[in-house]
């Protein structure tokens, strides 16, 4: 398996390029937490990170691409939720809550992730696919050997709907994480 820090939507990165992408990501989150998604631009992020705007645009086609990339890197770097329970519903809930809580303490970033992932930028679409494959693999592992594709699809729709709901500001990510448990247990019986 390759190192997510050296991967990019557009190309494989050298260690120095990966550090630049990481700086841009940290600067983007800082700006989001201070000023919100509407005020975020790739140029502002570049200035905050001490990187030229042209350099930033070689890595990110848009602010949506940048935010989606930061989320993807967090997800890819997060170890899978431990599967300590014999109850598959508990294992699935652990996965869903683990993913939801990746952004729970940063509401501006969390909302930006929702907005970004809904974008039509081709680079965002590629990241959306990576994120979906990763989440599906985590859910499949949590379910164990008895995998029903309809159940996986329902759990993915549950998570995606929860992400949109929280991103729209209807509920906190902490509350959504709790509701995910109730809904997952309903799906799994």
C-alpha positions as CSV (number, residue, x, y, z in Angstrom):
1,X,0.0,0.0,0.0
2,X,1.3,3.4,-0.8
3,X,1.8,6.3,1.6
4,X,-1.2,8.6,1.4
5,X,1.1,11.6,2.2
6,X,3.0,11.0,-1.0
7,X,-0.1,10.6,-3.1
8,X,-2.0,13.4,-4.7
9,X,-5.1,13.5,-6.9
10,X,-3.0,14.7,-9.7
11,X,0.4,12.9,-9.3
12,X,2.8,11.1,-7.0
13,X,4.7,13.6,-4.8
14,X,8.3,13.8,-3.7
15,X,8.9,14.2,0.0
16,X,9.4,18.0,-0.5
17,X,6.2,18.3,-2.5
18,X,4.3,16.3,0.1
19,X,5.6,18.8,2.7
20,X,4.3,21.7,0.6
21,X,0.9,20.0,0.2
22,X,0.8,19.4,3.9
23,X,1.6,23.1,4.7
24,X,-1.1,24.1,2.3
25,X,-3.6,21.8,4.0
26,X,-2.8,23.1,7.5
27,X,-3.1,26.7,6.2
28,X,-6.4,25.9,4.6
29,X,-7.8,24.5,7.9
30,X,-6.5,27.4,9.8
31,X,-8.2,29.9,7.4
32,X,-11.4,27.9,7.4
33,X,-11.5,27.9,11.2
34,X,-10.9,31.6,11.3
35,X,-12.8,32.9,8.3
36,X,-15.1,30.2,7.0
37,X,-15.4,28.5,3.6
38,X,-16.9,31.5,1.7
39,X,-13.7,33.5,2.4
40,X,-11.3,30.7,1.5
41,X,-9.4,30.9,-1.8
42,X,-6.4,28.9,-3.0
43,X,-4.5,32.2,-3.3
44,X,-5.2,33.1,0.4
45,X,-4.1,29.6,1.4
46,X,-0.9,29.9,-0.6
47,X,-0.1,33.2,1.1
48,X,-0.8,31.8,4.5
49,X,1.4,28.8,3.8
50,X,4.2,30.9,2.4
51,X,3.9,29.3,-1.0
52,X,3.4,31.0,-4.4
53,X,-0.1,30.9,-5.8
54,X,1.1,29.3,-9.0
55,X,2.7,26.5,-6.9
56,X,-0.5,26.0,-5.0
57,X,-2.5,25.7,-8.2
58,X,-0.2,23.0,-9.5
59,X,-1.5,20.8,-6.6
60,X,-5.1,22.0,-6.3
61,X,-7.5,23.1,-9.0
62,X,-9.9,24.8,-6.6
63,X,-10.6,25.4,-2.9
64,X,-13.0,22.4,-3.1
65,X,-10.2,20.2,-4.3
66,X,-8.0,21.5,-1.5
67,X,-10.5,20.8,1.2
68,X,-11.5,17.4,-0.1
69,X,-7.8,16.5,-0.3
70,X,-7.2,17.5,3.3
71,X,-10.2,15.3,4.4
72,X,-9.0,12.4,2.3
73,X,-5.5,12.6,3.9
74,X,-7.0,12.6,7.4
75,X,-9.2,9.6,6.5
76,X,-6.4,7.7,4.9
77,X,-4.1,8.4,7.8
78,X,-6.7,7.4,10.4
79,X,-6.2,3.8,11.5
80,X,-9.3,1.7,11.2
81,X,-11.6,1.6,14.2
82,X,-10.8,-1.4,16.4
83,X,-13.1,-4.3,15.9
84,X,-13.1,-5.6,19.5
85,X,-16.8,-6.5,19.7
86,X,-18.4,-9.8,18.6
87,X,-21.5,-7.8,17.7
88,X,-21.3,-6.6,14.1
89,X,-23.6,-3.7,14.7
90,X,-21.3,-2.4,17.3
91,X,-18.3,-2.8,14.9
92,X,-20.2,-0.9,12.2
93,X,-21.2,1.9,14.6
94,X,-17.5,2.2,15.7
95,X,-16.5,2.7,12.1
96,X,-19.3,5.3,11.3
97,X,-18.6,7.2,14.5
98,X,-14.8,7.1,14.0
99,X,-15.2,8.6,10.5
100,X,-17.7,11.2,11.7
101,X,-15.5,12.3,14.5
102,X,-12.5,13.0,12.2
103,X,-13.9,16.5,11.8
104,X,-16.2,16.9,14.8
105,X,-14.0,19.4,16.7
106,X,-13.7,21.7,13.7
107,X,-17.2,22.8,12.6
108,X,-16.0,25.2,9.9
109,X,-13.7,22.5,8.3
110,X,-16.5,19.9,8.6
111,X,-19.0,22.1,6.8
112,X,-16.4,22.9,4.2
113,X,-15.8,19.2,3.6
114,X,-19.5,18.7,2.9
115,X,-19.6,21.6,0.5
116,X,-16.3,20.5,-1.2
117,X,-17.4,16.9,-1.7
118,X,-20.6,18.0,-3.4
119,X,-18.5,19.8,-6.0
120,X,-18.2,18.8,-9.6
121,X,-14.5,19.5,-10.0
122,X,-12.9,16.4,-11.7
123,X,-10.3,16.3,-9.0
124,X,-13.0,16.3,-6.3
125,X,-14.8,13.6,-8.1
126,X,-11.6,11.4,-8.0
127,X,-11.2,12.1,-4.3
128,X,-14.9,11.4,-3.7
129,X,-14.3,7.9,-5.3
130,X,-11.2,7.3,-3.1
131,X,-13.1,8.3,0.1
132,X,-16.1,6.1,-0.9
133,X,-13.9,3.1,-1.5
134,X,-12.1,3.6,1.8
135,X,-15.3,3.9,3.8
136,X,-16.9,0.9,2.0
137,X,-13.8,-1.2,2.9
138,X,-14.0,-0.1,6.5
139,X,-17.7,-1.0,6.7
140,X,-17.1,-4.3,4.9
141,X,-14.4,-5.3,7.4
142,X,-16.7,-4.3,10.3
143,X,-19.5,-6.5,9.0
144,X,-17.3,-9.5,8.7
145,X,-17.8,-12.5,6.5
146,X,-21.6,-12.1,6.0
147,X,-21.6,-9.0,3.7
148,X,-24.9,-8.1,2.1
149,X,-24.4,-5.5,-0.6
150,X,-27.8,-3.9,0.1
151,X,-26.7,-3.4,3.8
152,X,-23.4,-1.9,2.7
153,X,-25.2,0.5,0.3
154,X,-27.7,1.5,3.0
155,X,-24.9,2.2,5.5
156,X,-23.1,4.3,2.9
157,X,-26.3,6.2,2.3
158,X,-26.7,6.7,6.0
159,X,-23.2,8.1,6.4
160,X,-23.5,10.3,3.4
161,X,-26.8,11.7,4.5
162,X,-25.5,12.3,8.0
163,X,-22.5,14.2,6.5
164,X,-24.7,16.4,4.5
165,X,-27.1,17.0,7.4
166,X,-24.2,18.0,9.7
167,X,-22.5,20.0,7.0
168,X,-25.7,22.0,6.4
169,X,-25.7,22.9,10.1
170,X,-28.8,20.9,11.1
171,X,-26.8,19.1,13.8
172,X,-23.4,18.9,15.3
173,X,-21.0,16.1,14.3
174,X,-21.2,14.8,17.8
175,X,-24.9,14.5,17.7
176,X,-24.7,12.9,14.2
177,X,-22.3,10.4,15.5
178,X,-24.8,9.4,18.2
179,X,-27.7,9.2,15.6
180,X,-25.6,7.1,13.3
181,X,-25.6,4.4,16.0
182,X,-29.4,4.3,16.3
183,X,-29.8,4.3,12.5
184,X,-27.1,1.6,11.9
185,X,-28.7,-0.6,14.5
186,X,-32.1,-0.2,12.8
187,X,-30.5,-1.2,9.4
188,X,-28.7,-4.2,10.9
189,X,-31.6,-5.4,12.9
